[in-house]
Amino acid sequence: MSQSIQIAKPDDTEEIFALLQRAYASLVALDVHFTISQGNVEQVRRVIEQETVLVLRKWERAVATVTVRFPWQQETDAPSSLPFIHWFAVDPDYKGQGYGREIISYAEDTLLKETLKAPGVYLATATKHPWLSELYLRRGYQPFYHRTNALGEALVFLKKEFNPQPIASIA
């Protein structure tokens, strides 16, 4: 198979770290600072071991990734009890080819909505990010909270509620 989405394993740590650093480098140049921009390999390894890190592979190369943190893994000051999506990245060599949309859709629809029956999901992005807020709004997310990250970056948190299918009445 030439393309797949898998759950990352500890052996994938260095490849995922390198992908995140390549993808976020252009944002640092725009003065947008996410904490992963200053992350390290061990931090990525811990997240792979504790959270669900999805990786989209094309011809066995990691070209996109997204991480899902479940409610029981979140900090006590988390703004929602829904699953949290973070560390969304597409390799710059593969941008504009639909891989980002594909891995986000997989996380939302297949993992969270269909498999785990989650009622929704939330994420955060920098308020000054040049395009992510608009992308998330188009995907059905709505802003609900603001906070500043440890690097002083103003963040907006957006939430998407999944529409549960109505249960047929029994006559």
DRENKOLSE-989456 format. One record per residue (C-alpha): residue in three letters; x, z, y. Coordinates in nm, 2 decimals. Layout:
BEGIN
ALA,X,Z,Y
...
! end
This chain:
BEGIN
MET,0.00,0.00,0.00
SER,0.14,-0.10,0.34
GLN,-0.04,0.17,0.54
SER,-0.16,0.52,0.47
ILE,-0.26,0.85,0.63
GLN,-0.11,1.16,0.46
ILE,-0.07,1.53,0.52
ALA,0.29,1.59,0.63
LYS,0.52,1.79,0.40
PRO,0.82,2.00,0.50
ASP,1.04,1.71,0.39
ASP,0.88,1.50,0.68
THR,0.99,1.75,0.95
GLU,1.28,1.56,1.10
GLU,1.09,1.23,1.10
ILE,0.79,1.39,1.27
PHE,1.01,1.57,1.52
ALA,1.18,1.24,1.61
LEU,0.85,1.06,1.65
LEU,0.72,1.34,1.88
GLN,1.03,1.33,2.09
ARG,1.02,0.95,2.13
ALA,0.65,0.95,2.21
TYR,0.66,1.23,2.47
ALA,0.99,1.11,2.64
SER,0.80,0.87,2.87
LEU,0.57,1.16,2.98
VAL,0.87,1.37,3.08
ALA,0.99,1.08,3.29
LEU,0.64,1.10,3.46
ASP,0.69,1.47,3.52
VAL,0.42,1.56,3.26
HIS,0.54,1.85,3.05
PHE,0.39,1.94,2.71
THR,0.56,2.23,2.52
ILE,0.66,2.00,2.23
SER,0.88,1.81,2.48
GLN,1.11,2.11,2.46
GLY,1.04,2.19,2.10
ASN,1.28,2.19,1.81
VAL,1.30,2.09,1.45
GLU,1.23,2.44,1.32
GLN,0.92,2.47,1.54
VAL,0.79,2.14,1.38
ARG,0.88,2.27,1.03
ARG,0.67,2.59,1.09
VAL,0.37,2.39,1.22
ILE,0.39,2.15,0.92
GLU,0.39,2.46,0.69
GLN,0.11,2.64,0.87
GLU,-0.12,2.38,1.01
THR,-0.24,2.03,0.90
VAL,-0.01,1.76,1.04
LEU,-0.14,1.41,0.97
VAL,0.10,1.12,0.97
LEU,0.01,0.75,0.96
ARG,0.27,0.55,0.78
LYS,0.31,0.18,0.81
TRP,0.55,0.04,0.54
GLU,0.65,0.41,0.48
ARG,0.76,0.46,0.85
ALA,0.58,0.73,1.05
VAL,0.41,0.55,1.34
ALA,0.15,0.81,1.45
THR,0.08,1.17,1.40
VAL,-0.17,1.44,1.50
THR,-0.19,1.80,1.42
VAL,-0.51,2.01,1.35
ARG,-0.50,2.38,1.40
PHE,-0.79,2.56,1.24
PRO,-0.98,2.85,1.40
TRP,-0.82,3.12,1.18
GLN,-0.47,2.99,1.29
GLN,-0.54,3.01,1.66
GLU,-0.42,3.26,1.91
THR,-0.66,3.53,2.03
ASP,-0.69,3.37,2.37
ALA,-0.79,3.03,2.24
PRO,-1.07,2.89,2.45
SER,-1.28,2.79,2.15
SER,-1.34,2.88,1.79
LEU,-1.35,2.51,1.69
PRO,-1.05,2.33,1.52
PHE,-0.79,2.23,1.78
ILE,-0.61,1.89,1.79
HIS,-0.26,1.88,1.93
TRP,0.07,1.69,1.90
PHE,-0.10,1.35,1.91
ALA,0.17,1.09,1.93
VAL,0.23,0.72,1.86
ASP,0.57,0.57,1.82
PRO,0.64,0.37,2.14
ASP,0.73,0.07,1.92
TYR,0.37,0.07,1.78
LYS,0.17,0.15,2.09
GLY,-0.13,-0.07,2.16
GLN,-0.19,-0.16,1.80
GLY,-0.47,0.08,1.72
TYR,-0.27,0.34,1.52
GLY,-0.35,0.62,1.77
ARG,-0.73,0.54,1.75
GLU,-0.70,0.53,1.37
ILE,-0.53,0.86,1.32
ILE,-0.76,1.04,1.57
SER,-1.07,0.89,1.40
TYR,-0.93,1.00,1.06
ALA,-0.88,1.36,1.19
GLU,-1.22,1.38,1.35
ASP,-1.44,1.19,1.11
THR,-1.28,1.22,0.76
LEU,-1.09,1.55,0.78
LEU,-1.31,1.76,1.01
LYS,-1.66,1.61,1.01
GLU,-1.70,1.48,0.66
THR,-1.46,1.69,0.45
LEU,-1.47,2.03,0.63
LYS,-1.81,2.00,0.79
ALA,-1.67,2.13,1.12
PRO,-1.93,2.14,1.40
GLY,-1.68,1.99,1.65
VAL,-1.32,1.99,1.77
TYR,-1.13,2.05,2.09
LEU,-0.80,1.95,2.25
ALA,-0.60,1.98,2.57
THR,-0.41,1.74,2.79
ALA,-0.23,1.76,3.12
THR,-0.47,1.71,3.42
LYS,-0.22,1.46,3.57
HIS,-0.16,1.27,3.25
PRO,-0.21,0.90,3.35
TRP,-0.45,0.80,3.08
LEU,-0.53,1.05,2.81
SER,-0.83,1.23,2.98
GLU,-1.00,0.89,3.02
LEU,-0.93,0.81,2.65
TYR,-1.08,1.13,2.54
LEU,-1.39,1.10,2.76
ARG,-1.45,0.75,2.61
ARG,-1.43,0.92,2.26
GLY,-1.71,1.16,2.35
TYR,-1.50,1.47,2.46
GLN,-1.62,1.68,2.75
PRO,-1.41,1.91,2.97
PHE,-1.49,2.28,2.94
TYR,-1.18,2.49,3.03
HIS,-0.86,2.48,3.24
ARG,-0.53,2.67,3.19
THR,-0.17,2.63,3.27
ASN,0.08,2.60,2.99
ALA,0.41,2.79,2.96
LEU,0.59,2.51,3.14
GLY,0.36,2.53,3.44
GLU,0.16,2.22,3.35
ALA,-0.21,2.23,3.44
LEU,-0.42,2.15,3.14
VAL,-0.78,2.05,3.09
PHE,-0.94,2.14,2.76
LEU,-1.20,1.90,2.62
LYS,-1.45,1.95,2.34
LYS,-1.64,1.71,2.12
GLU,-1.94,1.83,1.92
PHE,-2.02,1.64,1.61
ASN,-2.39,1.55,1.56
PRO,-2.50,1.69,1.23
GLN,-2.74,1.48,1.03
PRO,-3.09,1.62,1.04
ILE,-3.20,1.77,0.71
ALA,-3.50,1.60,0.56
SER,-3.80,1.82,0.53
ILE,-3.93,1.90,0.19
ALA,-4.30,1.83,0.15
! end
